[in-house]
Structures are given as C-alpha cells and as structure tokens.
Amino acid sequence: MNKKILITYDTESGSTREVAEIIGEEMDKLKAESDVRNIVDVDNISEYDTIIIGSPNWYGKPTPKIKKFLKKHNQELMQKPFAFFFTCMCLTKIEGENSPDLSVFQDPQFNIIPKLKNEMNMWEKSHAGSFYIKQLSKIIPDVKPVSVAVFKGGLDFSRLSFFHKIVMKLITLMIKEVQSGEYLNPDAVREWTEKLCVDLLK
Ligand SMILES: Cc1cc2nc3c(=O)[nH]c(=O)nc-3n(C[C@H](O)[C@H](O)[C@H](O)COP(=O)(O)O)c2cc1C
C-alpha cells in the first residue's frame, strides 16, 4: 500500500490524541504510511491521499479548531477519501432513524438502547449518531465521509481549562452518563480502523 494517510486531531485532555495514535499504530501494522498530527500543526494536506480527522465532541459538535479546519479544506476533502471520529461521553440512538447512506460506528462502551424521538430529552436528541452526522454535514455539506465513528473518551478535570472545568462539573451534576474517568476502549478503535482500511485503501 503506498497511499499516504493523515490522521489529525484536536484535544484538550488527551483522549482524542490517544485514539489518533491507536489508529496510526494499526495503520503501521497494515503497512499503510500514516502521519499522526495535532490539527494546529497541519497547514497543507495536499501531500496526503486520505484524511482522518478526530474531534472531542463539545456540546454535540466538533471543536471550533476542527470546524475551522474542515471549512478551510472543504474543497480538498471533497476529492479525497475522508473519515471522521468523535470522542465523547454520550451517544444515543433514535429508534427507527438511520442515516440512509452513511453508517456510524458506535463504540460498544456506550451501551445504547434506542429510544423514540418523542420520548427523548434535548440532551439525548443532541447526542444521537444521526445528530452528529447532521452537525458535520452542516460544516461541510458537500463532503461525504467514508465512515464516521464515535468513541467513548475521557473526562479529566485536571486537564481542562478553568471555564470548561466549571461547565463540565455542572453537566456531570445534570447528566448521569457524563462522569469523570477514562473510558477509552482501544479494541473498538482497532476494530474501526481495520474496517476503515478495507474502504480507504482499496
Ligand atoms: C467544553 C466541553 C464540552 C463537552 N461537551 C460534551 C457533550 O456535549 N457531550 C459529551 O458526550 N461529551 C462532552 N464533553 C466531553 C468530551 O467530549 C470528552 O471528554 C472527550 O473525550 C474529550 O476529548 P479530549 O480528551 O481529547 O479533550 C465535553 C467536554 C468539554 C471540555
């Protein structure tokens, strides 16, 4: 395989970087040439054949740095195989709602029980896999990812900014699924990477 792959991520407390690094290690095993880089260190993506972007989920959406990067490279992303992953604390599923032409890889750590939309609260609705895809396609409407994955990440207050610490402490009081701890499941990341390689590197 002689395709060059960029795996780029934003992170505040390290989980999304860890996922990116595991993807990079898996790519190495599959003899694919990949670079794992923080989004702030990536300017030009023209040397890469394939792009994988990872973002922590902030309030149901990618981080501002990732949004900016996606918009800036919109044209190139339309022309290259592209995959996206989120790390977050919550993922829900609206019963009967499936994205017609794009599936979401769900980390089994989430233990999802589908619910009818009219039985969901605002938080649950804004954490459905279909909602994540909608958020992504609002930023880059003409780019169709090969795959989107959602992995459970980690919440480490000691590594958050003062403001984020306050906000997230409040959220932990309101949402029982959001609690501090490290929940990253490397096996799920490896499973997604293997599946992805079949599509990306053919
Ligand atoms: C500002 C902020 C907002 C967040 N919003 C959500 C959210 O809406 N839903 C969720 O499941 N997790 C949320 N999280 C948790 C992060 O998505 C999760 O901890 C992620 O794995 C962190 O990635 P990182 O360690 O790479 O920074 C939020 C975290 C921060 C700091």
The ligand as an ORCA input file, in Angstrom:
! r2SCAN-3c Opt
* xyz 0 1
  C     -16.199     22.110     26.616
  C     -16.581     20.669     26.609
  C     -17.837     20.303     26.157
  C     -18.195     18.946     26.144
  N     -19.434     18.601     25.687
  C     -19.787     17.307     25.641
  C     -21.062     16.925     25.160
  O     -21.895     17.738     24.785
  N     -21.350     15.603     25.123
  C     -20.481     14.631     25.526
  O     -20.812     13.461     25.453
  N     -19.242     14.966     25.980
  C     -18.886     16.277     26.054
  N     -17.652     16.636     26.515
  C     -16.722     15.567     26.902
  C     -15.674     15.343     25.814
  O     -16.255     15.177     24.563
  C     -14.859     14.094     26.133
  O     -14.384     14.226     27.417
  C     -13.739     13.907     25.122
  O     -13.345     12.548     25.100
  C     -12.558     14.785     25.451
  O     -11.570     14.661     24.477
  P     -10.079     15.130     24.747
  O      -9.592     14.353     25.952
  O      -9.360     14.768     23.509
  O     -10.112     16.595     25.020
  C     -17.272     17.958     26.573
  C     -16.020     18.353     27.057
  C     -15.670     19.696     27.077
  C     -14.325     20.090     27.595
*
